[in-house]
Protein backbone atom coordinates (compact mmCIF):
# COMPACT_ATOMS: atom_id res chain seq x y z
CA UNK A 1 0.00 0.00 0.00
CA UNK A 2 1.33 3.44 -0.99
CA UNK A 3 0.13 6.88 0.15
CA UNK A 4 1.39 10.42 -0.29
CA UNK A 5 1.42 12.44 2.97
CA UNK A 6 0.80 16.12 2.24
CA UNK A 7 2.18 19.22 3.93
CA UNK A 8 0.58 22.40 5.26
CA UNK A 9 1.20 26.12 5.61
CA UNK A 10 0.10 28.44 8.41
CA UNK A 11 -2.02 31.43 7.49
CA UNK A 12 -1.14 33.59 10.45
CA UNK A 13 0.07 32.23 13.79
CA UNK A 14 -0.54 33.80 17.19
CA UNK A 15 1.00 32.46 20.40
CA UNK A 16 -1.43 33.48 23.13
CA UNK A 17 -0.10 32.26 26.49
CA UNK A 18 1.70 29.41 28.21
CA UNK A 19 -0.43 26.65 29.72
CA UNK A 20 0.08 24.87 33.06
CA UNK A 21 1.16 21.75 31.13
CA UNK A 22 4.08 23.66 29.58
CA UNK A 23 2.53 23.96 26.11
CA UNK A 24 1.32 27.24 24.61
CA UNK A 25 -2.17 28.18 23.46
CA UNK A 26 -2.07 29.21 19.84
CA UNK A 27 -4.35 30.42 17.07
CA UNK A 28 -3.65 29.70 13.42
CA UNK A 29 -5.29 28.66 10.18
CA UNK A 30 -3.81 25.54 8.60
CA UNK A 31 -4.08 25.12 4.85
CA UNK A 32 -3.22 21.87 2.99
CA UNK A 33 -0.45 21.88 0.39
CA UNK A 34 0.28 19.27 -2.28
CA UNK A 35 4.03 19.04 -1.54
CA UNK A 36 4.13 15.39 -0.51
CA UNK A 37 6.26 12.55 0.76
CA UNK A 38 5.71 8.97 -0.42
CA UNK A 39 4.98 6.27 2.14
CA UNK A 40 4.73 2.53 1.50
CA UNK A 41 3.75 -0.14 4.03
CA UNK A 42 4.20 -3.82 3.22
CA UNK A 43 3.56 -7.02 5.21
CA UNK A 44 6.89 -8.41 6.45
CA UNK A 45 8.45 -11.08 8.65
CA UNK A 46 9.83 -8.45 11.01
CA UNK A 47 9.32 -4.74 11.65
CA UNK A 48 11.64 -2.49 9.66
CA UNK A 49 11.78 1.16 8.66
CA UNK A 50 13.70 2.64 5.73
CA UNK A 51 14.06 6.32 4.80
CA UNK A 52 15.13 7.51 1.36
CA UNK A 53 15.37 11.01 -0.06
CA UNK A 54 16.07 13.92 2.28
CA UNK A 55 17.87 13.16 5.52
CA UNK A 56 15.75 13.13 8.66
CA UNK A 57 17.42 13.97 12.00
CA UNK A 58 17.10 11.71 15.03
CA UNK A 59 16.87 7.97 15.44
CA UNK A 60 14.46 5.76 13.53
CA UNK A 61 12.61 4.96 16.76
CA UNK A 62 11.88 8.66 17.21
CA UNK A 63 10.37 8.99 13.75
CA UNK A 64 6.61 9.54 13.89
CA UNK A 65 5.99 6.67 11.46
CA UNK A 66 7.50 4.24 13.94
CA UNK A 67 5.79 5.95 16.87
CA UNK A 68 2.47 5.60 15.04
CA UNK A 69 2.99 1.87 14.53
CA UNK A 70 3.97 1.31 18.15
CA UNK A 71 1.04 3.43 19.35
CA UNK A 72 -1.45 1.19 17.56
CA UNK A 73 0.43 -1.89 18.76
CA UNK A 74 -0.58 -0.92 22.31
CA UNK A 75 -4.22 -1.54 21.37
CA UNK A 76 -4.13 -3.98 18.43
CA UNK A 77 -2.18 -7.13 17.67
CA UNK A 78 -0.58 -5.81 14.49
CA UNK A 79 1.66 -8.10 12.44
CA UNK A 80 5.13 -6.82 11.52
CA UNK A 81 5.46 -4.54 8.51
CA UNK A 82 8.10 -2.85 6.44
CA UNK A 83 7.67 0.93 6.32
CA UNK A 84 9.43 2.76 3.49
CA UNK A 85 9.44 6.57 3.51
CA UNK A 86 10.61 8.65 0.56
CA UNK A 87 11.23 12.02 2.16
CA UNK A 88 10.56 15.08 0.01
CA UNK A 89 9.03 17.55 2.51
CA UNK A 90 11.97 19.13 4.35
CA UNK A 91 12.13 18.46 8.10
CA UNK A 92 12.31 21.42 10.49
CA UNK A 93 10.61 23.64 7.92
CA UNK A 94 7.26 24.34 9.58
CA UNK A 95 5.42 22.40 6.88
CA UNK A 96 4.20 19.54 9.07
CA UNK A 97 5.84 16.80 7.03
CA UNK A 98 6.75 14.59 9.97
CA UNK A 99 3.29 14.91 11.49
CA UNK A 100 1.71 14.08 8.14
CA UNK A 101 3.89 10.98 7.80
CA UNK A 102 2.87 9.76 11.25
CA UNK A 103 -0.85 10.31 10.71
CA UNK A 104 -0.72 8.73 7.26
CA UNK A 105 0.89 5.68 8.86
CA UNK A 106 -2.07 5.39 11.23
CA UNK A 107 -4.57 5.73 8.39
CA UNK A 108 -2.73 3.16 6.27
CA UNK A 109 -2.48 0.62 9.09
CA UNK A 110 -6.17 1.14 9.81
CA UNK A 111 -7.03 0.32 6.20
CA UNK A 112 -4.42 -2.38 5.67
CA UNK A 113 -5.46 -4.42 8.70
CA UNK A 114 -9.16 -3.55 8.83
CA UNK A 115 -9.05 -1.91 12.26
CA UNK A 116 -12.28 0.00 11.47
CA UNK A 117 -11.24 3.06 13.46
CA UNK A 118 -13.80 5.86 13.46
CA UNK A 119 -12.91 9.46 12.63
CA UNK A 120 -13.00 10.30 16.34
CA UNK A 121 -10.66 7.40 17.14
CA UNK A 122 -8.25 8.47 14.41
CA UNK A 123 -8.25 11.98 15.87
CA UNK A 124 -7.55 10.58 19.33
CA UNK A 125 -4.51 8.65 18.13
CA UNK A 126 -3.30 11.61 16.08
CA UNK A 127 -3.34 13.90 19.13
CA UNK A 128 -1.11 11.38 20.91
CA UNK A 129 1.51 11.84 18.18
CA UNK A 130 1.68 15.63 18.15
CA UNK A 131 -0.20 18.90 18.41
CA UNK A 132 -0.66 19.53 14.68
CA UNK A 133 -1.22 15.88 13.77
CA UNK A 134 -5.06 15.90 13.89
CA UNK A 135 -5.11 18.30 10.92
CA UNK A 136 -3.76 15.56 8.65
CA UNK A 137 -6.70 13.23 9.27
CA UNK A 138 -8.92 15.16 6.83
CA UNK A 139 -6.46 17.75 5.41
CA UNK A 140 -9.00 20.55 5.06
CA UNK A 141 -8.41 24.20 5.93
CA UNK A 142 -9.30 24.87 9.54
CA UNK A 143 -8.58 27.21 12.40
CA UNK A 144 -6.66 25.57 15.23
CA UNK A 145 -6.56 26.61 18.86
CA UNK A 146 -5.46 25.10 22.17
CA UNK A 147 -1.98 23.69 21.66
CA UNK A 148 -2.97 23.05 18.04
CA UNK A 149 -5.20 20.04 18.57
CA UNK A 150 -8.56 21.87 18.66
CA UNK A 151 -9.83 22.29 15.12
CA UNK A 152 -12.75 24.15 13.60
CA UNK A 153 -13.52 24.03 9.85
CA UNK A 154 -12.65 27.38 8.32
CA UNK A 155 -13.08 27.77 4.57
CA UNK A 156 -10.35 29.74 2.82
CA UNK A 157 -10.55 30.27 -0.94
CA UNK A 158 -7.09 30.60 -2.49
CA UNK A 159 -8.14 29.02 -5.78
CA UNK A 160 -6.43 30.41 -8.83
CA UNK A 161 -3.41 31.67 -6.89
CA UNK A 162 0.10 30.28 -7.18
CA UNK A 163 2.00 29.07 -4.14
CA UNK A 164 5.77 29.27 -3.91
CA UNK A 165 7.66 27.77 -0.97
CA UNK A 166 11.38 28.24 -0.34
CA UNK A 167 13.21 26.10 2.22
CA UNK A 168 16.67 27.54 3.04
CA UNK A 169 18.09 24.19 4.26
CA UNK A 170 17.94 25.35 7.87
CA UNK A 171 16.18 23.16 10.43
CA UNK A 172 14.45 25.05 13.23
CA UNK A 173 13.37 23.37 16.43
CA UNK A 174 9.84 24.29 17.46
CA UNK A 175 10.89 24.03 21.12
CA UNK A 176 13.72 26.51 20.45
CA UNK A 177 11.35 28.94 18.73
CA UNK A 178 8.86 28.87 21.62
CA UNK A 179 11.64 29.40 24.15
CA UNK A 180 13.04 32.37 22.25
CA UNK A 181 9.62 33.94 21.86
CA UNK A 182 8.80 33.48 25.56
CA UNK A 183 12.08 35.14 26.56
CA UNK A 184 11.45 38.05 24.23
CA UNK A 185 7.96 38.65 25.58
CA UNK A 186 9.28 39.21 29.10
CA UNK A 187 10.39 42.62 27.88
CA UNK A 188 7.27 43.59 25.94
CA UNK A 189 5.23 46.61 26.95
CA UNK A 190 1.47 46.96 27.33
CA UNK A 191 1.46 48.74 23.96
CA UNK A 192 3.13 45.70 22.36
CA UNK A 193 0.49 43.36 23.79
CA UNK A 194 -2.37 45.61 22.68
CA UNK A 195 -0.94 45.72 19.17
CA UNK A 196 -0.80 41.91 19.06
CA UNK A 197 -4.48 41.57 19.96
CA UNK A 198 -5.79 44.21 17.54
CA UNK A 199 -6.46 41.92 14.57
CA UNK A 200 -7.81 38.40 15.02
CA UNK A 201 -6.76 35.85 12.44
CA UNK A 202 -10.38 35.09 11.54
CA UNK A 203 -11.19 38.73 10.79
CA UNK A 204 -8.03 39.31 8.74
CA UNK A 205 -8.44 36.21 6.58
CA UNK A 206 -12.04 37.20 5.81
CA UNK A 207 -10.73 40.56 4.57
CA UNK A 208 -9.38 41.00 0.99
CA UNK A 209 -6.07 39.28 0.35
CA UNK A 210 -4.43 42.65 -0.26
CA UNK A 211 -4.90 43.47 3.45
CA UNK A 212 -3.14 40.35 4.71
CA UNK A 213 0.35 41.78 4.28
CA UNK A 214 -0.20 44.44 6.95
CA UNK A 215 -2.31 42.48 9.43
CA UNK A 216 -1.85 38.70 9.11
CA UNK A 217 1.32 37.83 11.01
CA UNK A 218 3.20 34.75 12.10
CA UNK A 219 4.61 35.76 15.49
CA UNK A 220 7.53 33.35 15.19
CA UNK A 221 8.98 35.69 12.56
CA UNK A 222 10.11 38.04 15.34
CA UNK A 223 12.62 35.53 16.70
CA UNK A 224 13.40 33.45 13.61
CA UNK A 225 14.27 36.46 11.45
CA UNK A 226 16.50 37.85 14.20
CA UNK A 227 18.48 34.63 14.46
CA UNK A 228 18.43 33.82 10.73
CA UNK A 229 18.41 37.07 8.70
CA UNK A 230 18.73 35.06 5.49
CA UNK A 231 15.19 33.79 6.09
CA UNK A 232 13.92 37.36 6.46
CA UNK A 233 15.62 38.11 3.13
CA UNK A 234 13.61 35.32 1.48
CA UNK A 235 10.33 36.90 2.57
CA UNK A 236 11.50 40.30 1.34
CA UNK A 237 12.46 38.78 -2.00
CA UNK A 238 9.00 37.17 -2.31
CA UNK A 239 7.39 40.61 -2.15
CA UNK A 240 9.90 42.03 -4.60
CA UNK A 241 8.90 39.27 -7.02
CA UNK A 242 5.24 40.23 -6.77
CA UNK A 243 3.77 38.13 -3.95
CA UNK A 244 0.42 39.38 -2.70
CA UNK A 245 1.22 37.81 0.66
CA UNK A 246 4.29 36.09 2.11
CA UNK A 247 5.00 34.52 5.48
CA UNK A 248 7.03 32.11 7.52
CA UNK A 249 5.19 28.79 7.93
CA UNK A 250 4.86 27.41 11.47
CA UNK A 251 8.04 27.99 13.46
CA UNK A 252 9.99 27.94 10.19
CA UNK A 253 12.23 27.79 8.36
CA UNK A 254 10.22 27.59 5.11
CA UNK A 255 8.79 30.82 3.70
CA UNK A 256 5.86 30.82 1.29
CA UNK A 257 4.37 33.40 -1.03
CA UNK A 258 0.97 33.69 -2.68
CA UNK A 259 1.11 35.04 -6.24
CA UNK A 260 -1.48 36.01 -8.81
CA UNK A 261 0.94 35.18 -11.64
CA UNK A 262 3.26 32.18 -12.00
CA UNK A 263 6.28 33.07 -9.82
CA UNK A 264 9.86 32.88 -10.98
CA UNK A 265 11.76 29.67 -10.25
CA UNK A 266 15.53 29.84 -9.91
CA UNK A 267 18.11 27.13 -9.46
CA UNK A 268 19.81 28.57 -6.39
CA UNK A 269 21.47 25.53 -4.74
CA UNK A 270 21.08 27.09 -1.29
CA UNK A 271 17.34 26.44 -1.39
CA UNK A 272 14.77 23.73 -1.99
CA UNK A 273 11.80 25.19 -3.83
CA UNK A 274 8.23 24.12 -4.52
CA UNK A 275 5.58 25.79 -6.66
CA UNK A 276 1.99 24.82 -7.38
CA UNK A 277 -1.35 26.21 -8.50
CA UNK A 278 -3.87 26.34 -5.66
Secondary structure, 3 states (H helix, E strand, C coil): CEECCCEEEEEEEEEEEECCCCCEEEEEEEEEECCCCEEEEEECCCCEEEEEECCCCCCHHHCHHHHHHHHHHCCCCCCCEEEEEEECCCCCCCCCHHHHHHHHHHHHHHHHCCCCCCHHHHHHHHHHHCCCCCHHHHCCCEEEECCCCEEEECCCCCCCCEEEEEECCCCCCHHHHHHHHHHHHCCCCHHHHHHHCCCCHHHHHHCCHHHHHHHCCECCHHHHHHHCHHHHHHHHHHHHCCCCEEEECCCCCCEEEEECCCCCCCCCCCCEEEEEEC
